Amino acid sequence: MGIKLQYTLIGMILFILIYAFLVKGASKEMKKENNNRDLEFTNTTLIEVDDTSLLGYTFATYGVRQRNILTLDNVYYKDNNIEKLTALQGVYDTKSLTLRGDVDLYYKDGMRCQSQEAIYYKELSKLEIPTPFVATTPLHIFRGSSLIYDANKRTIKAKEVNALIDMNTSK
C-alpha cells in the first residue's frame, strides 16, 4: 500500500521548516559572537600621521578594536618623544595608552622607565606608573612605588623612592 501524497507533503514541509529554523538559529549565534568586534588583526603596524608628518607608529602581534577601544598584544610603540616603548599588552582609547606586563620605556631625552604597568598620555606627553618602578636618567637611577613623568616640563614626581644613585662623577 502506498503512502498517501498528503502525508509525504506534510513530512517534507515539516522537514523544511525544521531545517530553516536550525540554520537561522546558527546564523544568529555567529552574529552574536562577532558583533562587538570592529576590527581584528595580526602582525600589523599602525602608523599615526597628520597632514604633514609622521607622528608615531605602533606594532602589535595581535589586536582587536571593540567600541573604539583598541587592545594590543606584544606592543612596540615609537613617536616624537619616545624612542622605544614595549609591553606585553596595551589598551588604547582616545586619550591614553594603558600598558601591562614588562613595560619598558625609553624617552629620547635619556629617561628610561621599567615597571609592570604604565599609562601614557600622548597629548600631554605624560607618563604615569602606578606600580613599583625602576627609572634611569643620564644622572640618576632610582626605584619607587609610583611615578609621574612630564616630558614637556622634564619633571619627575615619585612616591616612596627607596634608592637614588647619583651618576654625576664631576663632584
SERO-4910 file (N, C-alpha, C, O; in steps of 0.05 Angstrom, whole numbers):
BEGIN
 pado doro    nc1    nc2    nc3   cac1   cac2   cac3    cc1    cc2    cc3    oc1    oc2    oc3
  Met    A     17    -23      0      0      0      0     18     25      0     38     26     14
  Gly    A     11     43    -14     27     66    -18     23     88      3      2     88     17
  Ile    A     42    105      6     40    127     24     24    149     10     30    156    -14
  Lys    A      5    159     23    -12    179     11      5    205      6     23    211     21
  Leu    A     -2    219    -14     12    243    -23     11    265     -1     30    279      3
  Gln    A    -11    266     13    -14    287     33      5    283     56     16    303     67
  Tyr    A     10    258     64     29    253     86     58    259     77     74    269     93
  Thr    A     64    253     53     90    259     42     95    289     41    117    299     49
  Leu    A     75    304     32     78    333     32     80    345     60     96    363     64
  Ile    A     65    335     79     66    345    106     94    339    118    105    356    131
  Gly    A    105    316    113    132    308    122    153    326    110    171    335    124
  Met    A    151    332     84    170    350     71    169    378     81    189    391     85
  Ile    A    144    388     86    141    415     97    152    417    125    166    436    131
  Leu    A    148    397    142    159    397    168    190    396    167    203    410    183
  Phe    A    201    380    150    230    378    147    241    406    138    262    414    149
  Ile    A    229    419    120    238    445    110    237    466    133    255    482    136
  Leu    A    215    466    148    212    485    170    233    481    192    245    500    201
  Ile    A    237    456    199    257    449    220    285    457    210    300    469    226
  Tyr    A    292    451    186    318    458    174    321    488    174    343    498    180
  Ala    A    301    503    166    302    532    164    307    544    192    323    563    194
  Phe    A    294    535    213    298    545    240    326    539    250    338    555    265
  Leu    A    336    515    244    363    508    253    384    526    240    402    535    254
  Val    A    382    531    214    401    548    200    399    576    211    419    590    214
  Lys    A    375    587    215    371    614    225    382    617    253    395    637    259
  Gly    A    379    597    270    390    598    297    420    598    297    432    612    313
  Ala    A    432    582    280    461    580    278    473    607    268    493    616    278
  Ser    A    460    620    249    470    646    239    467    667    260    484    686    261
  Lys    A    447    666    278    444    686    299    467    683    319    478    703    329
  Glu    A    475    658    325    497    653    344    523    664    332    539    676    347
  Met    A    527    661    306    552    671    294    552    702    295    573    714    300
  Lys    A    529    715    291    528    744    292    533    754    320    547    774    323
  Lys    A    522    740    340    527    749    368    556    747    375    567    764    389
  Glu    A    570    726    365    598    722    372    616    744    361    634    752    375
  Asn    A    612    753    337    629    773    324    617    801    323    628    819    311
  Asn    A    595    805    336    581    830    334    596    854    346    594    876    336
  Asn    A    611    849    367    625    871    381    652    879    369    662    900    375
  Arg    A    663    863    352    689    868    341    687    885    316    674    877    296
  Asp    A    700    909    317    700    926    293    723    918    275    721    919    250
  Leu    A    746    910    287    770    903    272    786    884    288    789    885    312
  Glu    A    798    864    274    816    845    286    840    841    267    836    838    243
  Phe    A    864    840    278    888    838    260    910    823    275    911    821    299
  Thr    A    930    814    259    954    802    270    978    814    255    977    821    232
  Asn    A   1001    815    270   1026    825    259   1023    850    242   1027    849    218
  Thr    A   1014    871    254   1007    896    240   1021    920    251   1025    922    276
  Thr    A   1029    938    234   1040    964    241   1019    985    237   1008    988    215
  Leu    A   1013   1000    257    994   1022    256   1009   1048    255   1026   1053    273
  Ile    A   1005   1065    235   1020   1090    231   1002   1113    236    980   1115    225
  Glu    A   1012   1132    254    996   1155    261   1008   1179    246   1032   1185    250
  Val    A    992   1193    230   1002   1216    214    983   1239    217    960   1236    224
  Asp    A    993   1263    211    976   1286    207    979   1295    178    989   1280    161
  Asp    A    972   1320    172    974   1329    144   1002   1331    134   1006   1328    109
  Thr    A   1022   1335    151   1049   1340    141   1070   1320    150   1091   1318    137
  Ser    A   1065   1305    171   1087   1288    182   1077   1263    195   1053   1259    200
  Leu    A   1096   1246    200   1092   1221    215   1093   1228    245   1112   1239    255
  Leu    A   1072   1221    260   1070   1227    288   1080   1204    306   1091   1208    327
  Gly    A   1076   1179    296   1085   1156    312   1075   1131    299   1059   1131    280
  Tyr    A   1085   1109    309   1075   1083    299   1076   1062    320   1091   1064    340
  Thr    A   1059   1042    317   1056   1020    336   1056    994    320   1044    992    299
  Phe    A   1071    975    331   1070    948    320   1058    930    342   1064    933    365
  Ala    A   1041    911    334   1029    892    352   1026    865    338   1021    864    314
  Thr    A   1030    843    353   1027    817    341    998    809    338    991    792    322
  Tyr    A    981    821    355    952    816    353    937    840    364    946    853    383
  Gly    A    914    846    352    899    869    362    869    866    355    862    853    335
  Val    A    853    877    372    824    878    368    813    905    375    821    917    395
  Arg    A    796    916    358    783    941    364    754    936    369    739    925    352
  Gln    A    745    943    393    717    940    401    707    965    413    719    975    433
  Arg    A    686    977    403    674   1001    414    695   1023    418    696   1036    439
  Asn    A    711   1029    398    731   1050    398    754   1046    418    767   1065    425
  Ile    A    757   1021    428    779   1015    446    796    994    432    786    973    424
  Leu    A    822    999    429    840    982    415    857    966    436    871    978    452
  Thr    A    855    940    435    871    923    453    892    909    436    887    897    416
  Leu    A    917    912    446    940    902    431    957    882    447    958    885    472
  Asp    A    969    863    435    987    844    448   1015    848    437   1019    854    413
  Asn    A   1035    846    454   1064    849    447   1068    875    432   1073    876    408
  Val    A   1065    897    446   1065    924    435   1093    935    432   1110    932    450
  Tyr    A   1098    948    410   1122    964    405   1113    991    395   1098    992    375
  Tyr    A   1120   1013    409   1110   1039    402   1133   1059    400   1152   1057    415
  Lys    A   1130   1078    382   1150   1099    379   1137   1125    368   1119   1123    351
  Asp    A   1145   1148    380   1135   1174    370   1156   1195    373   1180   1188    376
  Asn    A   1148   1220    372   1168   1242    372   1183   1244    399   1206   1253    399
  Asn    A   1171   1236    421   1183   1237    447   1195   1210    456   1214   1210    472
  Ile    A   1184   1189    447   1191   1162    456   1208   1148    435   1201   1145    412
  Glu    A   1232   1140    444   1250   1125    427   1240   1096    423   1240   1085    401
  Lys    A   1231   1084    445   1221   1056    444   1204   1051    468   1212   1057    491
  Leu    A   1181   1039    464   1163   1030    486   1154   1002    480   1143    997    458
  Thr    A   1158    984    498   1149    956    494   1133    947    518   1137    956    541
  Ala    A   1113    929    513   1097    918    535   1083    893    524   1080    889    500
  Leu    A   1075    876    542   1061    851    534   1033    857    524   1023    844    506
  Gln    A   1020    877    536    993    884    528    988    914    530    999    927    548
  Gly    A    973    925    512    966    953    512    937    957    506    926    942    489
  Val    A    925    976    519    897    983    513    897   1013    506    904   1030    523
  Tyr    A    888   1020    482    888   1047    473    860   1057    469    845   1046    454
  Asp    A    853   1078    484    828   1092    479    835   1119    467    858   1124    459
  Thr    A    817   1137    466    822   1163    452    841   1181    467    853   1199    455
  Lys    A    845   1177    493    862   1195    509    888   1183    519    908   1197    523
  Ser    A    889   1156    522    913   1145    535    919   1117    524    902   1104    511
  Leu    A    943   1108    529    952   1081    523    960   1069    550    979   1077    563
  Thr    A    944   1049    558    949   1035    584    965   1009    577    956    993    561
  Leu    A    988   1006    590   1006    984    585   1008    966    609   1008    975    632
  Arg    A   1010    940    604   1012    920    625   1032    898    617   1033    890    594
  Gly    A   1048    890    637   1066    868    632   1092    876    620   1093    883    596
  Asp    A   1114    875    636   1141    881    626   1143    907    610   1152    906    587
  Val    A   1133    928    621   1134    954    608   1162    965    609   1174    967    630
  Asp    A   1173    972    586   1199    984    583   1198   1007    565   1190   1005    541
  Leu    A   1205   1031    575   1202   1056    560   1228   1072    559   1240   1077    580
  Tyr    A   1236   1079    535   1260   1096    531   1251   1122    519   1240   1123    496
  Tyr    A   1255   1144    533   1250   1171    521   1274   1180    506   1296   1171    512
  Lys    A   1270   1198    487   1292   1208    471   1311   1226    487   1334   1230    479
  Asp    A   1301   1237    510   1318   1254    526   1336   1238    546   1350   1250    562
  Gly    A   1335   1211    544   1352   1195    561   1338   1181    585   1350   1164    598
  Met    A   1314   1188    590   1298   1176    612   1290   1148    604   1280   1144    582
  Arg    A   1293   1129    623   1283   1101    618   1267   1093    643   1276   1097    665
  Cys    A   1244   1080    638   1227   1070    660   1220   1041    654   1215   1033    632
  Gln    A   1220   1025    676   1212    997    674   1192    992    697   1197   1000    720
  Ser    A   1171    979    690   1150    971    710   1132    950    699   1137    939    677
  Gln    A   1112    943    714   1092    923    704   1067    936    693   1050    923    681
  Glu    A   1064    962    698   1040    977    688   1047   1006    684   1062   1018    700
  Ala    A   1036   1018    663   1041   1046    658   1018   1057    641   1005   1043    626
  Ile    A   1013   1083    644    993   1097    628   1007   1120    615   1019   1137    628
  Tyr    A   1005   1122    588   1018   1143    573    997   1160    560    980   1151    545
  Tyr    A    999   1187    565    981   1206    554    996   1221    532   1012   1239    538
  Lys    A    991   1214    507   1006   1226    485   1002   1256    482   1021   1271    478
  Glu    A    977   1265    484    971   1294    482    986   1311    502    995   1333    496
  Leu    A    990   1300    526   1003   1315    548   1033   1308    550   1048   1320    565
  Ser    A   1042   1288    535   1069   1277    537   1075   1270    566   1096   1278    577
  Lys    A   1057   1256    578   1059   1249    607   1057   1219    611   1041   1205    598
  Leu    A   1073   1209    629   1073   1181    636   1067   1177    665   1078   1190    682
  Glu    A   1048   1160    671   1041   1153    699   1046   1124    703   1037   1107    687
  Ile    A   1061   1117    724   1066   1090    732   1055   1086    760   1066   1096    779
  Pro    A   1033   1071    762   1020   1067    788   1032   1044    804   1023   1039    827
  Thr    A   1051   1029    793   1062   1006    806   1092   1010    811   1103   1029    801
  Pro    A   1105    993    827   1134    996    831   1150    998    805   1143    985    785
  Phe    A   1170   1014    805   1185   1020    780   1215   1022    786   1224   1025    808
  Val    A   1230   1022    764   1258   1029    764   1261   1049    742   1253   1045    719
  Ala    A   1273   1072    748   1277   1093    728   1306   1101    727   1321   1101    747
  Thr    A   1315   1107    703   1343   1115    698   1343   1141    682   1329   1143    661
  Thr    A   1358   1160    691   1363   1185    676   1393   1185    670   1407   1168    680
  Pro    A   1402   1204    654   1431   1205    649   1447   1209    675   1471   1202    675
  Leu    A   1435   1220    696   1450   1225    721   1441   1208    745   1456   1207    764
  His    A   1418   1195    744   1408   1181    768   1395   1154    760   1386   1150    738
  Ile    A   1395   1137    780   1380   1112    779   1363   1111    805   1375   1114    827
  Phe    A   1337   1107    803   1321   1106    827   1298   1087    824   1289   1080    802
  Arg    A   1288   1078    847   1265   1060    849   1244   1073    867   1250   1089    884
  Gly    A   1219   1065    862   1197   1075    879   1172   1060    875   1171   1041    860
  Ser    A   1151   1070    888   1125   1056    887   1107   1066    864   1090   1051    854
  Ser    A   1110   1092    856   1095   1103    834   1110   1127    823   1127   1139    837
  Leu    A   1104   1134    798   1118   1156    785   1100   1171    765   1083   1159    753
  Ile    A   1105   1197    763   1093   1213    742   1115   1228    729   1131   1242    742
  Tyr    A   1118   1225    702   1139   1239    687   1126   1256    666   1111   1246    649
  Asp    A   1132   1282    666   1122   1301    646   1146   1307    627   1165   1320    635
  Ala    A   1144   1297    603   1166   1300    584   1168   1329    574   1190   1338    568
  Asn    A   1146   1344    573   1147   1372    565   1162   1389    585   1180   1405    578
  Lys    A   1156   1386    611   1169   1401    632   1194   1387    642   1210   1400    656
  Arg    A   1198   1362    635   1221   1346    644   1222   1345    674   1243   1349    686
  Thr    A   1198   1339    686   1197   1336    715   1188   1308    722   1173   1295    708
  Ile    A   1199   1299    745   1192   1272    755   1181   1275    783   1192   1289    800
  Lys    A   1158   1263    788   1147   1261    815   1144   1232    821   1130   1217    807
  Ala    A   1157   1223    843   1156   1195    850   1149   1193    880   1155   1210    896
  Lys    A   1136   1170    886   1129   1165    914   1146   1142    925   1153   1124    910
  Glu    A   1152   1144    951   1167   1123    965   1192   1115    950   1197   1091    945
  Val    A   1208   1135    943   1234   1129    930   1252   1116    950   1258   1128    971
  Asn    A   1262   1092    944   1278   1078    963   1307   1074    954   1323   1062    969
  Ala    A   1314   1084    931   1342   1083    922   1347   1105    902   1331   1109    883
  Leu    A   1367   1120    907   1375   1142    889   1405   1141    887   1420   1145    906
  Ile    A   1414   1136    863   1443   1134    858   1451   1158    840   1440   1160    818
  Asp    A   1469   1174    849   1477   1197    834   1500   1188    815   1521   1180    824
  Met    A   1495   1191    789   1515   1182    769   1533   1205    761   1550   1202    744
  Asn    A   1530   1229    774   1546   1252    767   1574   1249    780   1576   1251    804
  Thr    A   1594   1244    763   1621   1239    773   1638   1264    774   1661   1263    781
  Ser    A   1626   1287    767   1642   1312    766   1644   1325    793   1655   1348    794
  Lys    A   1635   1313    815   1636   1326    842   1664   1325    853   1668   1335    875
***
